[in-house]
């Protein structure tokens, strides 16, 4: 387990301030989301001045419409094959949006870039798409079907265990 946690991984993310600013960062699979957010904040702070005085605790990482807790590791998401509302949480490279290219009900081995947002941006905009779709990740909740822009696709969404 420790050997796997020490393996390197490249994470593609988008700093989201109303529009996306895509970047990549390298870390290890054992890196927590909180540690990743601090690395990303340091990478972004020269270009985005608002991040200079922002603590990483005030940033959120959103992957597949779920807010990922700061204490979770990339290793956990990979090992448990964690799933989100609109795709897998355990792929960190990025492809085309499979929901617009193909049948949204057919699971693909692809995912979307995770978003990093400031907590206060989320609080101000959580009633507006896309933030209106976001919710805190719950490992007990199962996402059996994907959704498109808040609609249901052939099945129960978020069915419990």
C-alpha positions in Angstrom: 0.0 0.0 0.0 2.8 2.4 0.9 4.6 1.7 -2.4 1.4 2.5 -4.3 0.8 5.7 -2.3 4.3 6.9 -3.2 3.7 6.4 -7.0 3.5 9.7 -9.0 0.3 10.9 -10.6 -0.4 13.8 -12.8 -3.7 15.6 -12.0 -5.4 17.8 -14.6 -7.6 20.4 -13.0 -9.3 23.7 -13.8 -9.2 26.7 -11.5 -12.8 27.9 -11.7 -13.7 31.5 -11.1 -16.7 31.6 -13.5 -14.6 30.3 -16.3 -12.0 27.5 -16.4 -8.3 27.8 -16.4 -6.9 24.4 -17.0 -3.6 23.3 -15.5 -1.8 20.1 -14.5 0.2 19.2 -11.4 2.3 16.3 -10.4 2.0 14.7 -6.9 1.9 11.2 -5.4 -1.2 9.0 -5.1 -0.9 9.3 -1.3 -1.4 13.1 -1.4 -4.5 14.3 0.3 -6.9 16.7 -1.4 -5.9 19.4 1.1 -2.2 19.0 0.2 -3.1 19.0 -3.5 -5.1 22.2 -3.1 -2.1 23.8 -1.4 0.2 22.8 -4.3 -2.3 24.1 -6.8 -2.7 27.3 -4.9 1.0 27.9 -5.0 1.1 27.2 -8.7 -1.8 29.6 -9.5 -1.1 32.5 -7.1 1.2 34.5 -9.4 -1.5 34.5 -12.1 -4.5 34.8 -9.9 -3.8 37.4 -7.2 -6.9 36.5 -5.1 -5.2 33.2 -4.2 -2.2 34.8 -2.6 -4.0 35.5 0.7 -6.3 32.5 0.4 -5.5 29.4 2.6 -5.9 26.1 1.0 -8.7 25.3 3.6 -10.7 27.9 1.7 -10.5 26.1 -1.6 -12.7 23.2 -2.8 -11.9 20.4 -5.2 -14.9 19.4 -7.3 -14.7 16.1 -9.3 -17.6 14.8 -11.3 -20.0 17.2 -9.5 -18.9 16.1 -6.0 -17.0 18.2 -3.5 -14.1 16.0 -2.4 -13.2 16.2 1.3 -9.7 17.6 2.1 -8.6 14.5 4.1 -9.3 12.0 1.2 -6.3 10.8 -0.8 -6.1 10.2 -4.6 -5.0 6.6 -3.6 -8.3 6.0 -1.8 -10.3 7.2 -4.9 -8.2 5.0 -7.2 -8.3 1.8 -5.0 -12.0 2.0 -4.2 -12.9 3.0 -7.8 -14.9 5.8 -6.4 -17.7 7.1 -8.6 -19.3 10.5 -9.0 -22.5 11.8 -10.5 -21.1 12.1 -14.1 -18.2 9.7 -14.2 -15.4 8.0 -12.3 -13.5 9.9 -9.5 -10.4 7.8 -10.0 -9.3 9.0 -13.5 -7.3 12.2 -13.4 -6.4 12.6 -17.1 -8.9 14.3 -19.3 -10.7 13.5 -22.5 -13.6 15.0 -24.4 -16.9 15.3 -22.5 -18.2 11.8 -23.1 -21.7 12.9 -22.2 -21.9 15.2 -25.3 -20.0 12.9 -27.6 -21.7 9.6 -27.0 -24.6 8.0 -25.2 -24.5 9.4 -21.6 -25.8 6.1 -20.2 -22.8 4.1 -21.5 -20.1 4.2 -18.9 -16.7 5.3 -20.3 -13.3 4.9 -18.8 -12.9 8.7 -19.0 -13.5 11.6 -16.8 -13.6 15.4 -16.7 -11.0 17.8 -15.2 -11.7 18.5 -11.5 -12.4 22.0 -10.6 -10.8 24.1 -7.9 -12.9 26.9 -6.6 -12.7 29.3 -3.7 -15.2 28.5 -1.0 -16.7 32.0 -1.0 -17.2 31.8 -4.8 -19.1 28.5 -4.2 -21.2 30.1 -1.4 -22.1 33.0 -3.7 -22.9 30.9 -6.7 -24.3 27.6 -5.4 -27.8 28.4 -6.7 -26.4 28.8 -10.3 -25.3 26.0 -12.7 -22.8 24.3 -12.5 -22.4 24.9 -8.7 -26.1 24.1 -8.2 -25.3 20.4 -9.1 -22.4 20.0 -6.6 -22.7 18.2 -3.3 -20.3 16.8 -0.8 -18.9 13.3 -1.6 -20.5 10.5 0.4 -18.7 7.1 -0.1 -21.9 5.3 0.9 -23.9 6.9 -1.9 -23.9 5.0 -5.2 -24.2 6.8 -8.6 -25.6 4.1 -10.8 -26.4 6.3 -13.8 -24.9 9.5 -15.1 -26.9 12.8 -15.4 -26.7 15.6 -17.9 -27.3 19.2 -16.7 -29.4 18.0 -13.7 -31.7 15.7 -15.7 -32.1 12.0 -15.0 -30.8 9.4 -17.4 -32.7 6.1 -17.4 -32.7 5.1 -13.8 -32.7 6.1 -10.2 -30.1 8.7 -9.5 -28.1 8.4 -6.3 -29.7 5.2 -5.2 -28.5 4.2 -1.7 -26.8 0.9 -0.8 
